[in-house]
Amino acid sequence: MTKGWFVYREFGSISQVMMTAKAAALTSTGRVRSSNEDAFGYEAELGIYVVCDGMGGAAGGEVASRMAVDTVLRRMAAEDVASRRERLHEAIAEANQVVQERSEREPGLYGMGTTLVALLLGADPVADPALIAHAGDSRCYLFRKGELTRCTHDHSLVDEQMRLGTMTPEEAERSPFRSVITRAIGTQKSVTEDMIDVEVKEGDVFLLCSDGLTREVKESQITEILAAGKDLDVTAQSLIDAANEAGGRDNVTSLLVRVD
């Protein structure tokens, strides 16, 4: 189930102080696609977690998502006196630059890009607010005390029309423009990610995922799976299975982070 590209350096504690965070992640090609353009990675000691969903002809999507994940992890690991917010912003800007420049250098990769959603926990995950940054339609959710809250909004044509009130959720489901992304990594010279602060409490579970999950599995079902309270690895597998059982028409990735 982990045939897609993934990177991780550490599993388990990200803090020597009181609270810890644990993570588990899986990716699947799905039941229709022949290759996996999703990528994920995390550096648990740094508290950085990333999911990307690539797009582009030939191998472009796979290359773009892998490069974006690698670049963010590498940049966040570098010594830097900037604030957490500045470092994450600069890491995403660098990811955009390296993907865009390679797209221009190699004709076979021209036009490639990737969505990105990233979670950055503080040195003490509960004392410090989490930062969530995103570009595209990969999402971050917060599961707390049985309730699921969506922390991001999609940078997509239909989602923007729904926020403006010109399209209903039912119309969005049927729209032929569902896949039109309005913001992504690597498709332009620069990108402006959205970034928010989220207060963290003991027992919180963050879910970072590609749209291969959210297009197949309703949020009510995601809530039920998370509420089962099983081991993170089992829960990640259950989310993947639910997407594939619902059709598996796209690559699907789920990355779970629990603060204990």
PASEBA-1860 file (N, C-alpha, C; in nm, 3 decimals):
! residues 260
1> MTKGWFVY> 0.082/-0.121/0.000/0.000/0.000/0.000/0.085/0.126/0.000 ~ 0.218/0.112/0.021/0.304/0.229/0.027/0.392/0.238/-0.097 ~ 0.335/0.209/-0.214/0.413/0.210/-0.337/0.443/0.351/-0.386 ~ 0.366/0.450/-0.341/0.395/0.587/-0.379/0.520/0.636/-0.309 ~ 0.568/0.754/-0.346/0.690/0.808/-0.288/0.662/0.858/-0.147 ~ 0.747/0.824/-0.052/0.734/0.878/0.081/0.871/0.891/0.144 ~ 0.883/0.984/0.238/1.008/1.010/0.306/0.978/1.026/0.453 ~ 1.053/0.960/0.538/1.044/0.992/0.679/1.176/0.959/0.745
9> REFGSISQ> 1.212/1.037/0.844/1.340/1.022/0.911/1.326/0.973/1.055 ~ 1.211/0.996/1.112/1.195/0.966/1.254/1.050/0.934/1.282 ~ 1.025/0.850/1.379/0.888/0.817/1.417/0.878/0.827/1.568 ~ 0.780/0.902/1.616/0.759/0.905/1.759/0.767/1.044/1.816 ~ 0.845/1.060/1.924/0.846/1.185/1.998/0.907/1.299/1.919 ~ 0.846/1.417/1.929/0.909/1.535/1.870/0.947/1.633/1.979 ~ 0.931/1.596/2.102/0.965/1.688/2.210/1.011/1.608/2.331 ~ 1.110/1.662/2.398/1.157/1.599/2.521/1.080/1.653/2.641
17> VMMTAKAA> 0.983/1.740/2.614/0.907/1.804/2.721/0.763/1.754/2.720 ~ 0.722/1.688/2.821/0.583/1.653/2.846/0.511/1.589/2.727 ~ 0.467/1.671/2.631/0.382/1.620/2.526/0.464/1.563/2.410 ~ 0.407/1.465/2.344/0.471/1.404/2.228/0.370/1.396/2.114 ~ 0.423/1.374/1.994/0.337/1.355/1.878/0.380/1.228/1.807 ~ 0.282/1.150/1.763/0.308/1.029/1.687/0.244/1.041/1.550 ~ 0.304/0.976/1.452/0.253/0.988/1.315/0.248/0.853/1.246 ~ 0.158/0.842/1.150/0.149/0.726/1.062/0.095/0.774/0.928
25> ALTSTGRV> 0.144/0.714/0.822/0.100/0.759/0.689/0.102/0.643/0.591 ~ 0.010/0.648/0.496/0.004/0.550/0.388/-0.038/0.619/0.260 ~ 0.005/0.564/0.148/-0.039/0.612/0.018/-0.072/0.493/-0.070 ~ -0.166/0.513/-0.161/-0.209/0.406/-0.251/-0.230/0.462/-0.390 ~ -0.197/0.382/-0.490/-0.222/0.422/-0.628/-0.371/0.430/-0.658 ~ -0.450/0.356/-0.581/-0.593/0.350/-0.608/-0.625/0.234/-0.701 ~ -0.748/0.231/-0.750/-0.794/0.119/-0.831/-0.800/0.149/-0.980 ~ -0.770/0.273/-1.019/-0.782/0.312/-1.159/-0.650/0.359/-1.218
33> RSSNEDAF> -0.578/0.442/-1.145/-0.452/0.497/-1.195/-0.344/0.390/-1.202 ~ -0.250/0.408/-1.295/-0.139/0.313/-1.309/-0.015/0.358/-1.233 ~ -0.010/0.484/-1.191/0.105/0.534/-1.115/0.055/0.623/-1.003 ~ 0.143/0.648/-0.908/0.106/0.727/-0.791/0.180/0.860/-0.794 ~ 0.105/0.971/-0.808/0.165/1.104/-0.811/0.159/1.173/-0.676 ~ 0.108/1.103/-0.573/0.110/1.157/-0.437/0.247/1.135/-0.376 ~ 0.280/1.219/-0.280/0.402/1.201/-0.201/0.376/1.254/-0.061 ~ 0.443/1.194/0.037/0.434/1.247/0.172/0.569/1.233/0.240
41> GYEAELGI> 0.588/1.308/0.344/0.712/1.297/0.421/0.698/1.370/0.552 ~ 0.780/1.331/0.649/0.781/1.406/0.774/0.914/1.390/0.845 ~ 0.948/1.492/0.922/1.061/1.493/1.013/1.003/1.512/1.152 ~ 0.983/1.403/1.223/0.913/1.410/1.351/0.988/1.495/1.452 ~ 1.120/1.491/1.453/1.195/1.571/1.550/1.178/1.720/1.526 ~ 1.147/1.757/1.402/1.126/1.898/1.368/0.979/1.936/1.372 ~ 0.892/1.838/1.382/0.749/1.864/1.386/0.690/1.903/1.253 ~ 0.753/1.867/1.141/0.704/1.905/1.009/0.650/1.784/0.935
49> YVVCDGMG> 0.529/1.797/0.879/0.459/1.690/0.810/0.403/1.747/0.680 ~ 0.421/1.674/0.569/0.386/1.728/0.438/0.316/1.622/0.353 ~ 0.213/1.662/0.280/0.148/1.578/0.178/0.137/1.660/0.051 ~ 0.174/1.600/-0.063/0.164/1.665/-0.193/0.095/1.572/-0.292 ~ 0.023/1.632/-0.385/-0.049/1.560/-0.489/-0.008/1.622/-0.623 ~ 0.075/1.549/-0.698/0.132/1.604/-0.820/0.038/1.604/-0.938 ~ 0.071/1.690/-1.034/-0.006/1.698/-1.158/0.091/1.726/-1.271 ~ 0.060/1.674/-1.389/0.146/1.698/-1.505/0.155/1.575/-1.592
57> GAAGGEVA> 0.193/1.596/-1.716/0.203/1.485/-1.811/0.320/1.393/-1.781 ~ 0.314/1.274/-1.839/0.420/1.172/-1.823/0.446/1.152/-1.674 ~ 0.574/1.166/-1.633/0.608/1.147/-1.492/0.608/1.277/-1.415 ~ 0.557/1.386/-1.478/0.567/1.518/-1.417/0.507/1.528/-1.279 ~ 0.388/1.476/-1.258/0.325/1.487/-1.128/0.403/1.417/-1.019 ~ 0.452/1.299/-1.049/0.530/1.224/-0.952/0.659/1.298/-0.916 ~ 0.724/1.356/-1.016/0.847/1.430/-0.993/0.820/1.555/-0.910 ~ 0.716/1.629/-0.946/0.684/1.753/-0.876/0.653/1.730/-0.728
65> SRMAVDTV> 0.571/1.632/-0.699/0.533/1.607/-0.559/0.653/1.561/-0.478 ~ 0.735/1.475/-0.536/0.854/1.427/-0.464/0.950/1.542/-0.435 ~ 0.973/1.628/-0.537/1.064/1.741/-0.519/1.012/1.837/-0.413 ~ 0.883/1.862/-0.412/0.826/1.956/-0.315/0.841/1.904/-0.173 ~ 0.810/1.776/-0.151/0.825/1.718/-0.018/0.971/1.725/0.027 ~ 1.062/1.680/-0.059/1.204/1.679/-0.024/1.255/1.819/0.009 ~ 1.214/1.917/-0.071/1.263/2.053/-0.052/1.215/2.112/0.080 ~ 1.088/2.094/0.112/1.036/2.147/0.237/1.105/2.082/0.356
73> LRRMAAED> 1.121/1.951/0.354/1.187/1.883/0.466/1.331/1.929/0.481 ~ 1.401/1.940/0.370/1.542/1.982/0.374/1.554/2.124/0.426 ~ 1.471/2.212/0.377/1.479/2.352/0.420/1.444/2.368/0.568 ~ 1.344/2.295/0.614/1.305/2.306/0.755/1.412/2.248/0.848 ~ 1.496/2.159/0.796/1.603/2.099/0.877/1.725/2.189/0.884 ~ 1.736/2.290/0.797/1.853/2.378/0.793/1.851/2.475/0.911 ~ 1.969/2.511/0.958/1.979/2.610/1.065/1.929/2.744/1.014 ~ 1.844/2.808/1.092/1.784/2.933/1.048/1.734/3.008/1.170
81> VASRRERL> 1.764/3.138/1.175/1.722/3.219/1.290/1.584/3.279/1.269 ~ 1.527/3.259/1.152/1.395/3.315/1.124/1.289/3.248/1.210 ~ 1.173/3.310/1.220/1.062/3.253/1.296/1.011/3.128/1.228 ~ 0.932/3.050/1.301/0.874/2.928/1.244/0.792/2.960/1.121 ~ 0.711/3.066/1.129/0.626/3.104/1.017/0.710/3.143/0.896 ~ 0.815/3.222/0.918/0.901/3.264/0.807/0.972/3.145/0.744 ~ 1.019/3.053/0.828/1.091/2.937/0.776/1.000/2.850/0.690 ~ 0.877/2.831/0.736/0.784/2.749/0.658/0.748/2.818/0.527
89> HEAIAEAN> 0.726/2.948/0.533/0.697/3.024/0.411/0.814/3.013/0.312 ~ 0.935/3.029/0.361/1.052/3.023/0.273/1.073/2.882/0.217 ~ 1.041/2.780/0.296/1.053/2.642/0.248/0.957/2.615/0.133 ~ 0.836/2.666/0.145/0.737/2.648/0.038/0.777/2.728/-0.085 ~ 0.828/2.850/-0.065/0.874/2.930/-0.178/0.988/2.861/-0.252 ~ 1.079/2.799/-0.178/1.188/2.727/-0.243/1.137/2.605/-0.318 ~ 1.040/2.534/-0.260/0.981/2.419/-0.329/0.919/2.464/-0.460 ~ 0.849/2.577/-0.457/0.790/2.629/-0.580/0.897/2.660/-0.684
97> QVVQERSE> 1.005/2.719/-0.639/1.112/2.756/-0.732/1.177/2.635/-0.797 ~ 1.211/2.533/-0.717/1.282/2.419/-0.774/1.193/2.340/-0.870 ~ 1.064/2.328/-0.838/0.973/2.257/-0.927/0.954/2.336/-1.056 ~ 0.935/2.466/-1.044/0.911/2.549/-1.161/1.032/2.554/-1.253 ~ 1.150/2.565/-1.195/1.272/2.571/-1.276/1.299/2.440/-1.348 ~ 1.274/2.329/-1.281/1.296/2.201/-1.349/1.192/2.181/-1.460 ~ 1.071/2.226/-1.436/0.967/2.217/-1.539/1.008/2.293/-1.664 ~ 1.076/2.406/-1.646/1.120/2.484/-1.761/1.241/2.423/-1.830
105> REPGLYGM> 1.325/2.352/-1.754/1.448/2.294/-1.810/1.421/2.170/-1.892 ~ 1.322/2.089/-1.849/1.301/1.959/-1.911/1.168/1.957/-1.985 ~ 1.170/1.952/-2.118/1.045/1.956/-2.195/0.944/1.850/-2.154 ~ 0.991/1.732/-2.117/0.899/1.625/-2.079/0.827/1.651/-1.949 ~ 0.875/1.748/-1.872/0.814/1.780/-1.743/0.745/1.917/-1.745 ~ 0.738/1.977/-1.862/0.683/2.112/-1.872/0.539/2.118/-1.821 ~ 0.512/2.218/-1.738/0.378/2.236/-1.685/0.346/2.157/-1.561 ~ 0.443/2.080/-1.511/0.414/2.001/-1.392/0.397/2.091/-1.269
113> GTTLVALL> 0.327/2.040/-1.171/0.307/2.113/-1.047/0.253/2.018/-0.941 ~ 0.225/2.071/-0.826/0.175/1.985/-0.718/0.100/2.069/-0.615 ~ 0.000/2.010/-0.555/-0.061/2.069/-0.437/0.034/2.048/-0.321 ~ 0.008/2.115/-0.212/0.089/2.096/-0.091/0.006/2.133/0.031 ~ 0.012/2.049/0.132/-0.041/2.084/0.263/0.063/2.042/0.366 ~ 0.093/2.134/0.459/0.198/2.108/0.557/0.150/2.145/0.697 ~ 0.192/2.066/0.794/0.164/2.090/0.935/0.297/2.107/1.007 ~ 0.311/2.215/1.084/0.433/2.239/1.162/0.393/2.255/1.308
121> LGADPVAD> 0.434/2.158/1.390/0.408/2.165/1.534/0.522/2.239/1.603 ~ 0.491/2.296/1.719/0.592/2.366/1.797/0.680/2.271/1.874 ~ 0.784/2.325/1.939/0.874/2.244/2.020/0.798/2.173/2.130 ~ 0.702/2.241/2.189/0.604/2.179/2.278/0.471/2.185/2.204 ~ 0.424/2.071/2.150/0.306/2.073/2.062/0.181/2.134/2.121 ~ 0.170/2.134/2.255/0.050/2.190/2.316/0.068/2.336/2.353 ~ 0.185/2.373/2.403/0.209/2.512/2.442/0.215/2.604/2.321 ~ 0.267/2.554/2.210/0.283/2.636/2.090/0.174/2.602/1.989
129> PALIAHAG> 0.114/2.701/1.925/0.014/2.671/1.821/0.077/2.604/1.702 ~ 0.001/2.518/1.635/0.048/2.456/1.511/0.030/2.555/1.397 ~ 0.115/2.542/1.296/0.100/2.617/1.173/0.056/2.520/1.064 ~ -0.045/2.559/0.988/-0.091/2.479/0.874/-0.080/2.566/0.750 ~ -0.007/2.518/0.650/0.011/2.592/0.525/-0.037/2.504/0.410 ~ -0.097/2.568/0.308/-0.145/2.486/0.197/-0.159/2.567/0.070 ~ -0.147/2.497/-0.041/-0.173/2.552/-0.175/-0.231/2.438/-0.258 ~ -0.350/2.459/-0.313/-0.416/2.352/-0.388/-0.532/2.293/-0.312
137> DSRCYLFR> -0.568/2.168/-0.343/-0.685/2.107/-0.280/-0.653/1.987/-0.191 ~ -0.527/1.970/-0.154/-0.499/1.875/-0.047/-0.536/1.941/0.085 ~ -0.587/1.863/0.180/-0.649/1.922/0.299/-0.584/1.882/0.429 ~ -0.612/1.962/0.531/-0.579/1.928/0.669/-0.705/1.937/0.752 ~ -0.730/1.833/0.831/-0.842/1.829/0.924/-0.789/1.816/1.066 ~ -0.867/1.864/1.161/-0.840/1.845/1.303/-0.954/1.763/1.363 ~ -0.918/1.651/1.426/-1.016/1.568/1.494/-0.994/1.585/1.644 ~ -1.097/1.638/1.711/-1.085/1.667/1.855/-1.213/1.627/1.927
145> KGELTRCT> -1.201/1.539/2.022/-1.314/1.497/2.105/-1.435/1.456/2.022 ~ -1.410/1.376/1.920/-1.518/1.322/1.840/-1.567/1.409/1.727 ~ -1.513/1.529/1.713/-1.558/1.621/1.609/-1.446/1.647/1.508 ~ -1.484/1.649/1.381/-1.389/1.673/1.273/-1.407/1.816/1.222 ~ -1.297/1.891/1.218/-1.299/2.029/1.169/-1.202/2.040/1.051 ~ -1.251/2.094/0.942/-1.166/2.118/0.826/-1.089/2.248/0.847 ~ -0.957/2.240/0.842/-0.872/2.355/0.871/-0.835/2.434/0.745 ~ -0.850/2.375/0.630/-0.810/2.438/0.504/-0.930/2.450/0.411
153> HDHSLVDE> -0.919/2.539/0.314/-1.017/2.543/0.206/-0.943/2.514/0.076 ~ -1.014/2.456/-0.019/-0.950/2.419/-0.145/-0.924/2.542/-0.231 ~ -0.807/2.545/-0.290/-0.778/2.643/-0.394/-0.819/2.581/-0.527 ~ -0.948/2.577/-0.547/-1.004/2.518/-0.669/-1.118/2.607/-0.717 ~ -1.150/2.594/-0.845/-1.254/2.678/-0.905/-1.388/2.657/-0.837 ~ -1.428/2.532/-0.815/-1.560/2.508/-0.758/-1.566/2.549/-0.611 ~ -1.457/2.530/-0.536/-1.459/2.567/-0.395/-1.468/2.719/-0.381 ~ -1.399/2.791/-0.467/-1.407/2.937/-0.462/-1.548/2.984/-0.498
161> QMRLGTMT> -1.612/2.917/-0.595/-1.748/2.955/-0.632/-1.846/2.925/-0.518 ~ -1.822/2.816/-0.445/-1.908/2.786/-0.331/-1.892/2.891/-0.221 ~ -1.768/2.935/-0.196/-1.746/3.037/-0.094/-1.809/3.170/-0.132 ~ -1.819/3.196/-0.263/-1.883/3.318/-0.312/-2.036/3.307/-0.315 ~ -2.085/3.183/-0.297/-2.228/3.161/-0.299/-2.288/3.145/-0.436 ~ -2.205/3.129/-0.539/-2.255/3.114/-0.675/-2.270/2.968/-0.716 ~ -2.235/2.876/-0.629/-2.249/2.733/-0.658/-2.279/2.659/-0.529 ~ -2.372/2.567/-0.536/-2.406/2.486/-0.419/-2.312/2.366/-0.411
169> PEEAERSP> -2.301/2.304/-0.293/-2.219/2.183/-0.283/-2.265/2.074/-0.379 ~ -2.395/2.063/-0.400/-2.447/1.962/-0.492/-2.403/1.992/-0.635 ~ -2.407/2.119/-0.673/-2.362/2.158/-0.807/-2.212/2.135/-0.821 ~ -2.138/2.160/-0.715/-1.993/2.139/-0.718/-1.959/1.993/-0.740 ~ -2.037/1.903/-0.679/-2.014/1.760/-0.695/-2.028/1.717/-0.840 ~ -2.119/1.781/-0.913/-2.146/1.742/-1.051/-2.066/1.823/-1.152 ~ -1.996/1.924/-1.107/-1.929/2.016/-1.199/-1.815/1.949/-1.275 ~ -1.806/1.974/-1.406/-1.693/1.920/-1.484/-1.562/1.992/-1.452
177> FRSVITRA> -1.569/2.098/-1.370/-1.450/2.177/-1.336/-1.398/2.144/-1.196 ~ -1.441/2.033/-1.141/-1.398/1.995/-1.006/-1.247/1.986/-0.991 ~ -1.180/1.949/-1.099/-1.036/1.926/-1.092/-0.953/2.050/-1.124 ~ -1.018/2.162/-1.148/-0.945/2.283/-1.185/-0.889/2.348/-1.058 ~ -0.755/2.348/-1.046/-0.687/2.405/-0.931/-0.647/2.549/-0.962 ~ -0.669/2.639/-0.868/-0.637/2.779/-0.890/-0.504/2.821/-0.827 ~ -0.445/2.733/-0.749/-0.316/2.764/-0.687/-0.240/2.633/-0.667 ~ -0.111/2.633/-0.699/-0.033/2.511/-0.686/0.115/2.545/-0.679
185> IGTQKSVT> 0.194/2.447/-0.640/0.339/2.460/-0.633/0.399/2.431/-0.770 ~ 0.480/2.525/-0.822/0.557/2.499/-0.942/0.496/2.540/-1.073 ~ 0.373/2.586/-1.074/0.307/2.621/-1.200/0.328/2.767/-1.239 ~ 0.373/2.849/-1.144/0.401/2.990/-1.169/0.536/3.025/-1.105 ~ 0.586/3.144/-1.138/0.714/3.188/-1.082/0.710/3.200/-0.930 ~ 0.595/3.231/-0.877/0.579/3.242/-0.732/0.444/3.188/-0.691 ~ 0.430/3.155/-0.564/0.304/3.104/-0.513/0.279/3.166/-0.376 ~ 0.156/3.195/-0.346/0.119/3.246/-0.214/0.036/3.140/-0.144
193> EDMIDVEV> 0.097/3.075/-0.047/0.025/2.975/0.029/-0.062/3.043/0.135 ~ -0.167/2.975/0.178/-0.243/3.020/0.294/-0.182/2.955/0.417 ~ -0.173/3.031/0.526/-0.115/2.978/0.649/-0.198/3.022/0.768 ~ -0.231/2.929/0.854/-0.312/2.960/0.972/-0.248/2.901/1.097 ~ -0.281/2.961/1.213/-0.241/2.909/1.343/-0.357/2.829/1.400 ~ -0.326/2.716/1.461/-0.428/2.633/1.523/-0.382/2.595/1.664 ~ -0.465/2.624/1.761/-0.435/2.583/1.898/-0.438/2.429/1.906 ~ -0.344/2.373/1.980/-0.333/2.228/1.992/-0.365/2.186/2.135
201> KEGDVFLL> -0.442/2.079/2.146/-0.475/2.024/2.277/-0.439/1.875/2.282 ~ -0.417/1.828/2.403/-0.384/1.686/2.420/-0.494/1.599/2.361 ~ -0.454/1.498/2.284/-0.548/1.407/2.221/-0.587/1.447/2.081 ~ -0.547/1.564/2.036/-0.579/1.608/1.899/-0.517/1.515/1.796 ~ -0.591/1.494/1.687/-0.539/1.419/1.573/-0.553/1.506/1.449 ~ -0.443/1.527/1.379/-0.445/1.599/1.252/-0.441/1.498/1.139 ~ -0.521/1.523/1.038/-0.522/1.442/0.916/-0.484/1.529/0.798 ~ -0.373/1.495/0.733/-0.334/1.558/0.607/-0.362/1.457/0.498
209> CSDGLTRE> -0.427/1.501/0.389/-0.468/1.404/0.288/-0.476/1.467/0.150 ~ -0.464/1.384/0.049/-0.486/1.426/-0.089/-0.634/1.415/-0.120 ~ -0.675/1.474/-0.234/-0.818/1.472/-0.266/-0.866/1.335/-0.309 ~ -0.776/1.240/-0.327/-0.818/1.103/-0.354/-0.896/1.044/-0.238 ~ -0.874/1.097/-0.118/-0.953/1.056/-0.002/-1.084/1.133/0.005 ~ -1.077/1.265/-0.002/-1.196/1.346/0.024/-1.298/1.342/-0.088 ~ -1.256/1.304/-0.209/-1.354/1.292/-0.318/-1.429/1.160/-0.311 ~ -1.373/1.063/-0.245/-1.436/0.931/-0.237/-1.507/0.907/-0.104
217> VKESQITE> -1.459/0.969/0.002/-1.508/0.939/0.136/-1.566/1.066/0.198 ~ -1.690/1.060/0.239/-1.755/1.176/0.300/-1.693/1.205/0.437 ~ -1.702/1.331/0.476/-1.644/1.370/0.604/-1.708/1.295/0.721 ~ -1.835/1.261/0.708/-1.901/1.185/0.815/-1.836/1.048/0.832 ~ -1.797/0.985/0.721/-1.732/0.854/0.730/-1.589/0.869/0.782 ~ -1.520/0.975/0.742/-1.387/0.999/0.796/-1.394/1.015/0.947 ~ -1.496/1.086/0.992/-1.516/1.105/1.136/-1.536/0.971/1.207 ~ -1.616/0.884/1.149/-1.641/0.754/1.209/-1.513/0.672/1.219
225> ILAAGKDL> -1.432/0.677/1.116/-1.307/0.601/1.116/-1.212/0.655/1.223 ~ -1.202/0.786/1.234/-1.114/0.845/1.335/-1.169/0.820/1.475 ~ -1.300/0.822/1.490/-1.363/0.803/1.621/-1.346/0.661/1.674 ~ -1.315/0.568/1.587/-1.296/0.430/1.631/-1.179/0.418/1.728 ~ -1.089/0.516/1.725/-0.982/0.522/1.823/-0.878/0.413/1.813 ~ -0.861/0.360/1.694/-0.764/0.252/1.677/-0.623/0.307/1.660 ~ -0.526/0.216/1.659/-0.387/0.253/1.636/-0.377/0.338/1.510 ~ -0.283/0.435/1.508/-0.272/0.526/1.395/-0.248/0.453/1.264
233> DVTAQSLI> -0.165/0.350/1.266/-0.139/0.276/1.143/-0.266/0.208/1.092 ~ -0.344/0.152/1.184/-0.470/0.088/1.146/-0.568/0.191/1.091 ~ -0.572/0.307/1.154/-0.663/0.413/1.109/-0.625/0.463/0.970 ~ -0.494/0.483/0.948/-0.448/0.526/0.815/-0.488/0.425/0.709 ~ -0.473/0.297/0.741/-0.511/0.191/0.648/-0.662/0.192/0.623 ~ -0.739/0.216/0.728/-0.885/0.217/0.713/-0.930/0.331/0.622 ~ -0.864/0.445/0.629/-0.897/0.557/0.543/-0.866/0.524/0.397 ~ -0.750/0.463/0.374/-0.712/0.422/0.238/-0.812/0.320/0.184
241> DAANEAGG> -0.846/0.222/0.268/-0.940/0.118/0.225/-1.076/0.178/0.190 ~ -1.121/0.274/0.269/-1.252/0.336/0.244/-1.252/0.406/0.108 ~ -1.144/0.474/0.075/-1.136/0.543/-0.054/-1.136/0.443/-0.169 ~ -1.061/0.336/-0.155/-1.054/0.236/-0.261/-1.186/0.160/-0.275 ~ -1.251/0.132/-0.164/-1.379/0.063/-0.171/-1.486/0.150/-0.236 ~ -1.470/0.282/-0.224/-1.567/0.374/-0.285/-1.542/0.399/-0.433 ~ -1.438/0.338/-0.485/-1.406/0.353/-0.627/-1.259/0.366/-0.656 ~ -1.184/0.429/-0.566/-1.041/0.443/-0.582/-1.001/0.504/-0.714
249> RDNVTSLL> -1.072/0.608/-0.756/-1.048/0.666/-0.889/-0.925/0.754/-0.897 ~ -0.860/0.778/-0.783/-0.741/0.863/-0.781/-0.643/0.805/-0.680 ~ -0.520/0.852/-0.687/-0.424/0.819/-0.582/-0.478/0.874/-0.450 ~ -0.447/0.809/-0.341/-0.499/0.853/-0.212/-0.389/0.842/-0.106 ~ -0.376/0.946/-0.027/-0.276/0.951/0.079/-0.338/1.004/0.206 ~ -0.308/0.940/0.318/-0.351/0.990/0.448/-0.231/0.990/0.543 ~ -0.210/1.103/0.608/-0.104/1.118/0.707/-0.168/1.166/0.835 ~ -0.151/1.089/0.941/-0.214/1.119/1.069/-0.107/1.158/1.171
257> VRVD> -0.137/1.260/1.250/-0.048/1.304/1.357/-0.131/1.320/1.483 ~ -0.094/1.248/1.587/-0.167/1.256/1.714/-0.077/1.314/1.821 ~ -0.130/1.412/1.895/-0.058/1.475/2.005/-0.106/1.414/2.135 ~ -0.015/1.352/2.209/-0.050/1.283/2.333/0.010/1.353/2.455
END
